[in-house]
């Protein structure tokens, strides 16, 4: 599984574990905003059954879907979300992105 896929999967697993009493399962929303604005991701909870009473817990944008997911996961963790595997997945994603930016010869892209 890709690093961004791991972030998404662990975030999806973490939310119902964090909010077991919510009347509808919490989730992640992701959207493509276009070539100029990239991607948007948010963590949502619901105050009523069947996905009604939507509450956005946190949101983030990124140039790639993985960036948006990693940023929203970090925002959720910073707000008190607890899930060690999610924190590890975010770190692995960030390390994979840093390695992808390294160019031959030891320099970095700008």
TIVO-2410 file (N, C-alpha, C; in nm, 3 decimals):
# residues 110
REC num residu      c1      c2      c3 atome chaine
REC   1      X   0.084  -0.118   0.000     N      A
REC   1      X   0.000   0.000   0.000    CA      A
REC   1      X   0.089   0.124   0.000     C      A
REC   2      X   0.045   0.225  -0.072     N      A
REC   2      X   0.123   0.349  -0.078    CA      A
REC   2      X   0.121   0.419   0.057     C      A
REC   3      X   0.213   0.510   0.076     N      A
REC   3      X   0.219   0.588   0.201    CA      A
REC   3      X   0.093   0.672   0.217     C      A
REC   4      X   0.044   0.733   0.109     N      A
REC   4      X  -0.079   0.814   0.122    CA      A
REC   4      X  -0.199   0.725   0.150     C      A
REC   5      X  -0.200   0.604   0.092     N      A
REC   5      X  -0.308   0.510   0.120    CA      A
REC   5      X  -0.309   0.469   0.266     C      A
REC   6      X  -0.191   0.452   0.324     N      A
REC   6      X  -0.182   0.418   0.467    CA      A
REC   6      X  -0.236   0.530   0.555     C      A
REC   7      X  -0.207   0.655   0.520     N      A
REC   7      X  -0.259   0.768   0.597    CA      A
REC   7      X  -0.411   0.766   0.592     C      A
REC   8      X  -0.467   0.749   0.472     N      A
REC   8      X  -0.612   0.748   0.456    CA      A
REC   8      X  -0.675   0.634   0.535     C      A
REC   9      X  -0.621   0.513   0.521     N      A
REC   9      X  -0.676   0.397   0.591    CA      A
REC   9      X  -0.670   0.415   0.742     C      A
REC  10      X  -0.555   0.458   0.794     N      A
REC  10      X  -0.543   0.474   0.940    CA      A
REC  10      X  -0.634   0.585   0.993     C      A
REC  11      X  -0.652   0.691   0.915     N      A
REC  11      X  -0.743   0.798   0.956    CA      A
REC  11      X  -0.886   0.744   0.960     C      A
REC  12      X  -0.925   0.668   0.859     N      A
REC  12      X  -1.059   0.609   0.858    CA      A
REC  12      X  -1.082   0.515   0.976     C      A
REC  13      X  -0.979   0.441   1.015     N      A
REC  13      X  -0.989   0.351   1.130    CA      A
REC  13      X  -0.993   0.428   1.262     C      A
REC  14      X  -0.919   0.537   1.268     N      A
REC  14      X  -0.907   0.613   1.393    CA      A
REC  14      X  -1.037   0.683   1.432     C      A
REC  15      X  -1.109   0.733   1.335     N      A
REC  15      X  -1.226   0.816   1.366    CA      A
REC  15      X  -1.335   0.743   1.443     C      A
REC  16      X  -1.383   0.626   1.399     N      A
REC  16      X  -1.486   0.559   1.479    CA      A
REC  16      X  -1.435   0.512   1.614     C      A
REC  17      X  -1.304   0.484   1.623     N      A
REC  17      X  -1.247   0.446   1.752    CA      A
REC  17      X  -1.248   0.565   1.849     C      A
REC  18      X  -1.225   0.686   1.795     N      A
REC  18      X  -1.222   0.807   1.877    CA      A
REC  18      X  -1.364   0.852   1.916     C      A
REC  19      X  -1.460   0.829   1.826     N      A
REC  19      X  -1.597   0.877   1.847    CA      A
REC  19      X  -1.696   0.762   1.839     C      A
REC  20      X  -1.687   0.664   1.929     N      A
REC  20      X  -1.773   0.545   1.918    CA      A
REC  20      X  -1.921   0.572   1.943     C      A
REC  21      X  -1.956   0.679   2.008     N      A
REC  21      X  -2.097   0.706   2.041    CA      A
REC  21      X  -2.168   0.797   1.940     C      A
REC  22      X  -2.097   0.840   1.837     N      A
REC  22      X  -2.161   0.923   1.735    CA      A
REC  22      X  -2.274   0.844   1.668     C      A
REC  23      X  -2.388   0.910   1.640     N      A
REC  23      X  -2.502   0.840   1.579    CA      A
REC  23      X  -2.478   0.797   1.434     C      A
REC  24      X  -2.387   0.859   1.365     N      A
REC  24      X  -2.344   0.816   1.231    CA      A
REC  24      X  -2.192   0.809   1.234     C      A
REC  25      X  -2.136   0.717   1.158     N      A
REC  25      X  -1.991   0.701   1.157    CA      A
REC  25      X  -1.922   0.827   1.105     C      A
REC  26      X  -1.822   0.876   1.175     N      A
REC  26      X  -1.745   0.990   1.125    CA      A
REC  26      X  -1.666   0.948   1.003     C      A
REC  27      X  -1.621   1.046   0.925     N      A
REC  27      X  -1.549   1.011   0.804    CA      A
REC  27      X  -1.458   1.120   0.754     C      A
REC  28      X  -1.400   1.092   0.638     N      A
REC  28      X  -1.308   1.183   0.572    CA      A
REC  28      X  -1.370   1.222   0.438     C      A
REC  29      X  -1.369   1.349   0.410     N      A
REC  29      X  -1.417   1.400   0.281    CA      A
REC  29      X  -1.295   1.454   0.207     C      A
REC  30      X  -1.284   1.419   0.079     N      A
REC  30      X  -1.174   1.471  -0.003    CA      A
REC  30      X  -1.231   1.521  -0.135     C      A
REC  31      X  -1.177   1.633  -0.181     N      A
REC  31      X  -1.222   1.694  -0.306    CA      A
REC  31      X  -1.103   1.746  -0.385     C      A
REC  32      X  -1.118   1.743  -0.517     N      A
REC  32      X  -1.020   1.804  -0.606    CA      A
REC  32      X  -1.071   1.944  -0.639     C      A
REC  33      X  -0.991   2.045  -0.611     N      A
REC  33      X  -1.033   2.184  -0.630    CA      A
REC  33      X  -0.987   2.242  -0.763     C      A
REC  34      X  -0.913   2.166  -0.838     N      A
REC  34      X  -0.864   2.213  -0.967    CA      A
REC  34      X  -0.713   2.226  -0.967     C      A
REC  35      X  -0.656   2.246  -1.086     N      A
REC  35      X  -0.510   2.248  -1.096    CA      A
REC  35      X  -0.444   2.360  -1.018     C      A
REC  36      X  -0.513   2.469  -0.998     N      A
REC  36      X  -0.454   2.581  -0.924    CA      A
REC  36      X  -0.459   2.562  -0.772     C      A
REC  37      X  -0.567   2.502  -0.724     N      A
REC  37      X  -0.588   2.493  -0.579    CA      A
REC  37      X  -0.559   2.355  -0.520     C      A
REC  38      X  -0.541   2.254  -0.603     N      A
REC  38      X  -0.505   2.122  -0.552    CA      A
REC  38      X  -0.620   2.047  -0.489     C      A
REC  39      X  -0.597   1.993  -0.370     N      A
REC  39      X  -0.693   1.906  -0.303    CA      A
REC  39      X  -0.733   1.961  -0.167     C      A
REC  40      X  -0.852   1.922  -0.124     N      A
REC  40      X  -0.908   1.960   0.006    CA      A
REC  40      X  -0.947   1.831   0.077     C      A
REC  41      X  -0.923   1.823   0.206     N      A
REC  41      X  -0.967   1.709   0.286    CA      A
REC  41      X  -1.019   1.760   0.419     C      A
REC  42      X  -1.120   1.692   0.472     N      A
REC  42      X  -1.173   1.730   0.603    CA      A
REC  42      X  -1.214   1.605   0.680     C      A
REC  43      X  -1.213   1.620   0.812     N      A
REC  43      X  -1.265   1.518   0.902    CA      A
REC  43      X  -1.402   1.567   0.945     C      A
REC  44      X  -1.503   1.478   0.928     N      A
REC  44      X  -1.641   1.516   0.961    CA      A
REC  44      X  -1.701   1.421   1.064     C      A
REC  45      X  -1.779   1.480   1.153     N      A
REC  45      X  -1.860   1.404   1.247    CA      A
REC  45      X  -2.006   1.441   1.219     C      A
REC  46      X  -2.096   1.360   1.272     N      A
REC  46      X  -2.238   1.384   1.250    CA      A
REC  46      X  -2.311   1.378   1.383     C      A
REC  47      X  -2.400   1.474   1.406     N      A
REC  47      X  -2.473   1.482   1.532    CA      A
REC  47      X  -2.605   1.406   1.528     C      A
REC  48      X  -2.644   1.360   1.408     N      A
REC  48      X  -2.769   1.287   1.391    CA      A
REC  48      X  -2.744   1.163   1.306     C      A
REC  49      X  -2.834   1.065   1.314     N      A
REC  49      X  -2.819   0.946   1.231    CA      A
REC  49      X  -2.826   0.978   1.081     C      A
REC  50      X  -2.777   0.884   1.002     N      A
REC  50      X  -2.783   0.891   0.856    CA      A
REC  50      X  -2.709   1.010   0.797     C      A
REC  51      X  -2.599   1.049   0.860     N      A
REC  51      X  -2.514   1.154   0.805    CA      A
REC  51      X  -2.571   1.293   0.812     C      A
REC  52      X  -2.663   1.317   0.902     N      A
REC  52      X  -2.720   1.452   0.916    CA      A
REC  52      X  -2.653   1.523   1.033     C      A
REC  53      X  -2.662   1.656   1.034     N      A
REC  53      X  -2.599   1.734   1.139    CA      A
REC  53      X  -2.448   1.732   1.128     C      A
REC  54      X  -2.399   1.760   1.009     N      A
REC  54      X  -2.256   1.752   0.980    CA      A
REC  54      X  -2.176   1.857   1.059     C      A
REC  55      X  -2.063   1.814   1.112     N      A
REC  55      X  -1.972   1.901   1.185    CA      A
REC  55      X  -1.831   1.878   1.131     C      A
REC  56      X  -1.769   1.980   1.076     N      A
REC  56      X  -1.632   1.967   1.027    CA      A
REC  56      X  -1.538   1.988   1.145     C      A
REC  57      X  -1.462   1.885   1.178     N      A
REC  57      X  -1.369   1.890   1.291    CA      A
REC  57      X  -1.242   1.965   1.252     C      A
REC  58      X  -1.191   1.938   1.133     N      A
REC  58      X  -1.072   2.006   1.082    CA      A
REC  58      X  -1.065   1.985   0.932     C      A
REC  59      X  -0.990   2.071   0.867     N      A
REC  59      X  -0.975   2.060   0.722    CA      A
REC  59      X  -0.837   2.110   0.681     C      A
REC  60      X  -0.798   2.072   0.559     N      A
REC  60      X  -0.666   2.112   0.509    CA      A
REC  60      X  -0.667   2.105   0.356     C      A
REC  61      X  -0.574   2.179   0.297     N      A
REC  61      X  -0.552   2.174   0.153    CA      A
REC  61      X  -0.410   2.124   0.127     C      A
REC  62      X  -0.389   2.070   0.008     N      A
REC  62      X  -0.257   2.025  -0.032    CA      A
REC  62      X  -0.245   2.021  -0.182     C      A
REC  63      X  -0.123   2.026  -0.232     N      A
REC  63      X  -0.098   2.020  -0.375    CA      A
REC  63      X  -0.135   1.883  -0.432     C      A
REC  64      X  -0.120   1.779  -0.350     N      A
REC  64      X  -0.158   1.644  -0.390    CA      A
REC  64      X  -0.261   1.592  -0.290     C      A
REC  65      X  -0.330   1.484  -0.329     N      A
REC  65      X  -0.425   1.424  -0.237    CA      A
REC  65      X  -0.355   1.377  -0.110     C      A
REC  66      X  -0.238   1.317  -0.126     N      A
REC  66      X  -0.163   1.271  -0.009    CA      A
REC  66      X  -0.126   1.384   0.085     C      A
REC  67      X  -0.086   1.498   0.029     N      A
REC  67      X  -0.053   1.614   0.112    CA      A
REC  67      X  -0.176   1.660   0.191     C      A
REC  68      X  -0.291   1.669   0.125     N      A
REC  68      X  -0.413   1.713   0.194    CA      A
REC  68      X  -0.451   1.615   0.303     C      A
REC  69      X  -0.443   1.485   0.275     N      A
REC  69      X  -0.476   1.384   0.377    CA      A
REC  69      X  -0.379   1.388   0.494     C      A
REC  70      X  -0.250   1.400   0.466     N      A
REC  70      X  -0.152   1.406   0.574    CA      A
REC  70      X  -0.173   1.531   0.660     C      A
REC  71      X  -0.202   1.643   0.597     N      A
REC  71      X  -0.224   1.766   0.672    CA      A
REC  71      X  -0.350   1.760   0.757     C      A
REC  72      X  -0.457   1.703   0.702     N      A
REC  72      X  -0.579   1.693   0.783    CA      A
REC  72      X  -0.561   1.592   0.896     C      A
REC  73      X  -0.484   1.486   0.871     N      A
REC  73      X  -0.456   1.390   0.978    CA      A
REC  73      X  -0.375   1.455   1.090     C      A
REC  74      X  -0.274   1.535   1.052     N      A
REC  74      X  -0.195   1.606   1.154    CA      A
REC  74      X  -0.282   1.705   1.231     C      A
REC  75      X  -0.373   1.773   1.162     N      A
REC  75      X  -0.462   1.869   1.228    CA      A
REC  75      X  -0.554   1.795   1.326     C      A
REC  76      X  -0.604   1.679   1.286     N      A
REC  76      X  -0.691   1.601   1.373    CA      A
REC  76      X  -0.614   1.551   1.496     C      A
REC  77      X  -0.493   1.503   1.475     N      A
REC  77      X  -0.411   1.459   1.588    CA      A
REC  77      X  -0.380   1.576   1.682     C      A
REC  78      X  -0.356   1.695   1.627     N      A
REC  78      X  -0.326   1.813   1.709    CA      A
REC  78      X  -0.446   1.856   1.791     C      A
REC  79      X  -0.567   1.823   1.743     N      A
REC  79      X  -0.689   1.858   1.817    CA      A
REC  79      X  -0.724   1.753   1.923     C      A
REC  80      X  -0.636   1.658   1.944     N      A
REC  80      X  -0.659   1.560   2.049    CA      A
REC  80      X  -0.692   1.421   1.999     C      A
REC  81      X  -0.691   1.401   1.867     N      A
REC  81      X  -0.712   1.267   1.815    CA      A
REC  81      X  -0.600   1.175   1.860     C      A
REC  82      X  -0.635   1.051   1.892     N      A
REC  82      X  -0.533   0.958   1.941    CA      A
REC  82      X  -0.537   0.831   1.858     C      A
REC  83      X  -0.427   0.806   1.790     N      A
REC  83      X  -0.415   0.684   1.711    CA      A
REC  83      X  -0.268   0.672   1.670     C      A
REC  84      X  -0.189   0.591   1.743     N      A
REC  84      X  -0.045   0.582   1.715    CA      A
REC  84      X  -0.013   0.539   1.572     C      A
REC  85      X  -0.093   0.448   1.514     N      A
REC  85      X  -0.064   0.404   1.378    CA      A
REC  85      X  -0.085   0.517   1.278     C      A
REC  86      X  -0.177   0.607   1.306     N      A
REC  86      X  -0.199   0.721   1.218    CA      A
REC  86      X  -0.078   0.814   1.222     C      A
REC  87      X  -0.030   0.842   1.342     N      A
REC  87      X   0.089   0.928   1.354    CA      A
REC  87      X   0.207   0.867   1.279     C      A
REC  88      X   0.224   0.736   1.289     N      A
REC  88      X   0.333   0.668   1.218    CA      A
REC  88      X   0.312   0.674   1.067     C      A
REC  89      X   0.188   0.660   1.022     N      A
REC  89      X   0.159   0.665   0.878    CA      A
REC  89      X   0.187   0.805   0.823     C      A
REC  90      X   0.152   0.909   0.899     N      A
REC  90      X   0.179   1.046   0.855    CA      A
REC  90      X   0.329   1.068   0.845     C      A
REC  91      X   0.403   1.023   0.943     N      A
REC  91      X   0.549   1.037   0.940    CA      A
REC  91      X   0.608   0.963   0.820     C      A
REC  92      X   0.561   0.842   0.794     N      A
REC  92      X   0.612   0.766   0.680    CA      A
REC  92      X   0.579   0.837   0.548     C      A
REC  93      X   0.460   0.897   0.539     N      A
REC  93      X   0.424   0.971   0.419    CA      A
REC  93      X   0.517   1.091   0.400     C      A
REC  94      X   0.538   1.166   0.508     N      A
REC  94      X   0.625   1.284   0.499    CA      A
REC  94      X   0.767   1.245   0.461     C      A
REC  95      X   0.817   1.134   0.514     N      A
REC  95      X   0.951   1.088   0.479    CA      A
REC  95      X   0.957   1.046   0.332     C      A
REC  96      X   0.851   0.981   0.283     N      A
REC  96      X   0.850   0.939   0.143    CA      A
REC  96      X   0.847   1.060   0.050     C      A
REC  97      X   0.775   1.165   0.089     N      A
REC  97      X   0.771   1.287   0.008    CA      A
REC  97      X   0.907   1.356   0.009     C      A
REC  98      X   0.973   1.357   0.124     N      A
REC  98      X   1.105   1.419   0.133    CA      A
REC  98      X   1.205   1.345   0.045     C      A
REC  99      X   1.198   1.211   0.044     N      A
REC  99      X   1.287   1.133  -0.040    CA      A
REC  99      X   1.258   1.155  -0.187     C      A
REC 100      X   1.132   1.174  -0.222     N      A
REC 100      X   1.095   1.196  -0.362    CA      A
REC 100      X   1.148   1.330  -0.412     C      A
REC 101      X   1.169   1.424  -0.321     N      A
REC 101      X   1.217   1.556  -0.359    CA      A
REC 101      X   1.368   1.560  -0.381     C      A
REC 102      X   1.438   1.461  -0.330     N      A
REC 102      X   1.584   1.456  -0.345    CA      A
REC 102      X   1.616   1.420  -0.490     C      A
REC 103      X   1.704   1.497  -0.549     N      A
REC 103      X   1.743   1.471  -0.687    CA      A
REC 103      X   1.884   1.411  -0.691     C      A
REC 104      X   1.919   1.341  -0.798     N      A
REC 104      X   2.055   1.284  -0.806    CA      A
REC 104      X   2.161   1.392  -0.785     C      A
REC 105      X   2.265   1.356  -0.716     N      A
REC 105      X   2.373   1.451  -0.688    CA      A
REC 105      X   2.361   1.511  -0.550     C      A
REC 106      X   2.257   1.471  -0.474     N      A
REC 106      X   2.243   1.518  -0.337    CA      A
REC 106      X   2.170   1.648  -0.319     C      A
REC 107      X   2.132   1.715  -0.427     N      A
REC 107      X   2.057   1.839  -0.413    CA      A
REC 107      X   1.911   1.814  -0.390     C      A
REC 108      X   1.837   1.919  -0.372     N      A
REC 108      X   1.692   1.909  -0.352    CA      A
REC 108      X   1.625   1.995  -0.458     C      A
REC 109      X   1.505   1.956  -0.493     N      A
REC 109      X   1.430   2.037  -0.588    CA      A
REC 109      X   1.379   2.161  -0.518     C      A
REC 110      X   1.345   2.261  -0.593     N      A
REC 110      X   1.295   2.386  -0.532    CA      A
REC 110      X   1.148   2.400  -0.556     C      A
***
